[in-house]
Amino acid sequence: MTNLLPDIIAKRLAVVFCGINPGLAAAAAGHHFVGRSNRFWRVIHLAGFTPEEILAENDRTILQYRCGLTTMVERPTARADQVSTPEFVAAAARFKQKIARYAPRFVAFLGKAAYSSLSGSREIAWGRQQTTVGGSVVWVLPNPSGRNLAFSLDQLVDAYRQLYRAANHP
């Protein structure tokens, strides 16, 4: 059994970034967004969340910048499309309780799949949503995975920068 990837979370953060589920490499390493092809750390740095690009093995330092990390589904997989709809449904209540307990200002879903399963809606726009989860404003961002070829680095940075601006301007 592959290890579960622990959340990096604290109360009242500005943003908690929510991935679909851990990748196998991330779970084995015990760190979020490992792998050279994953653009998460570069994107959040270029968007303004961190003053330098954090190395995956230093992922806990993201808390210093009022940001946290979690996943919708805990089970690691090689690809996000290996997470089943019943797994998303089973994870929803636990996830909502976690967000309510930690009360970040924003919860940012990395990709539409996890938020779609939580909201029950198939039509989801990028950016700020009209709903909340556990009292936190919902934001949907493109997944920074290197497998997501639909978004260039510049497009990812632009999308994440919009959240950065919202989170830093009350």
C-alpha positions in Angstrom: 0.0 0.0 0.0 1.3 3.4 -0.9 1.6 6.0 1.8 -1.1 8.7 2.1 0.2 12.2 1.5 -0.4 14.4 4.6 -2.2 17.7 4.3 -0.2 20.9 4.8 -2.8 23.0 6.5 -3.4 25.4 9.3 -6.3 27.5 10.5 -7.3 30.7 8.7 -5.0 30.6 5.8 -5.6 32.8 2.8 -5.7 29.9 0.3 -5.8 26.1 0.5 -4.9 24.6 -2.8 -6.8 21.4 -3.4 -5.6 18.7 -5.8 -7.7 15.9 -7.0 -5.6 13.2 -5.3 -1.9 12.5 -4.7 0.2 11.1 -7.5 2.1 7.9 -6.8 5.5 9.7 -6.7 4.2 12.4 -4.4 2.8 9.9 -2.0 6.0 7.8 -2.0 8.1 10.9 -1.4 5.8 12.3 1.2 5.8 15.7 -0.6 3.2 17.5 -2.7 3.8 18.2 -6.4 7.0 16.3 -6.9 8.3 15.6 -10.3 9.9 17.9 -12.8 6.9 18.0 -15.1 4.6 19.4 -12.4 4.4 23.1 -12.7 2.7 23.9 -9.4 5.7 25.4 -7.5 6.8 27.4 -10.4 3.3 28.7 -11.1 2.5 29.8 -7.6 5.9 31.6 -7.4 5.4 33.4 -10.7 1.8 34.3 -9.7 3.1 36.0 -6.6 2.2 33.6 -3.8 5.9 32.9 -2.8 9.0 35.1 -3.1 11.0 32.2 -4.5 10.2 28.8 -6.1 9.7 26.3 -3.3 11.3 22.9 -3.8 8.8 20.0 -3.4 10.8 18.6 -0.5 10.3 21.9 1.3 6.5 21.9 0.7 5.7 22.7 4.3 7.2 26.1 3.9 4.1 27.1 1.9 2.4 27.7 5.3 4.7 30.8 5.8 2.9 32.4 2.8 -0.6 31.8 4.3 -1.3 28.9 1.9 -1.9 25.2 2.4 -2.3 22.0 0.5 -4.8 19.2 0.5 -6.4 16.7 -1.8 -10.1 15.9 -2.4 -9.4 12.1 -2.4 -6.6 10.6 -0.3 -5.8 7.5 -2.4 -2.8 8.0 -4.6 -3.0 7.0 -8.3 -0.7 7.3 -11.3 -3.3 9.5 -13.1 -6.1 11.6 -11.8 -8.6 10.0 -14.1 -8.1 6.8 -12.1 -10.2 8.3 -9.3 -13.8 7.0 -9.5 -16.9 9.0 -9.0 -17.9 6.9 -5.9 -14.5 7.9 -4.4 -15.2 11.5 -5.0 -18.7 11.2 -3.4 -17.3 9.3 -0.4 -14.6 12.0 0.1 -17.0 14.9 -0.1 -18.3 15.0 3.5 -14.8 14.6 5.0 -13.5 17.3 2.7 -16.3 19.8 3.6 -15.7 19.2 7.3 -11.9 19.8 6.9 -12.5 23.1 5.1 -15.0 24.2 7.7 -12.6 23.3 10.5 -9.6 25.2 9.0 -11.6 28.0 7.6 -9.3 29.3 4.8 -10.5 32.5 3.0 -10.3 30.6 -0.3 -10.3 27.0 -1.3 -8.7 26.6 -4.8 -9.5 23.4 -6.7 -6.8 22.5 -9.1 -8.9 21.3 -12.1 -12.6 21.1 -12.6 -13.0 17.4 -11.7 -12.9 17.5 -7.9 -15.1 20.6 -7.7 -17.5 19.1 -10.2 -17.9 16.0 -8.0 -18.4 18.2 -4.9 -20.9 20.6 -6.4 -22.7 18.1 -8.6 -22.4 20.5 -11.5 -20.9 19.7 -14.9 -20.8 23.2 -16.1 -18.0 25.0 -14.2 -16.2 28.1 -15.2 -12.6 28.9 -14.3 -12.1 31.3 -11.5 -14.2 32.4 -8.6 -17.4 30.4 -8.1 -20.7 31.7 -6.7 -20.8 29.1 -3.9 -18.7 28.4 -0.8 -17.4 25.2 0.8 -17.4 25.2 4.6 -17.6 29.0 4.5 -14.6 29.4 2.2 -14.9 31.1 -1.2 -14.4 28.5 -4.0 -12.0 29.2 -6.9 -11.3 26.8 -9.7 -7.9 26.8 -11.4 -6.4 24.8 -14.2 -4.5 21.8 -13.0 -0.7 22.5 -13.1 0.2 18.9 -14.0 2.7 18.6 -16.8 0.1 16.3 -18.4 -2.3 19.2 -18.7 -1.2 20.4 -22.1 -4.2 22.6 -22.6 -2.6 25.4 -20.6 0.8 27.0 -21.2 2.9 28.2 -18.2 1.9 31.8 -19.0 -1.8 30.9 -19.0 -1.5 29.0 -15.7 0.4 32.0 -14.1 -2.3 34.4 -15.3 -5.1 32.2 -13.8 -3.3 31.8 -10.5 -2.4 35.5 -10.3 -6.1 36.3 -10.4 -6.6 34.3 -7.2 -3.4 35.8 -5.7 -4.8 39.3 -6.2 -8.2 38.4 -4.8 -6.6 36.7 -1.7 -4.5 39.7 -1.0 -7.1 42.4 -1.4 -9.9 42.1 1.1 
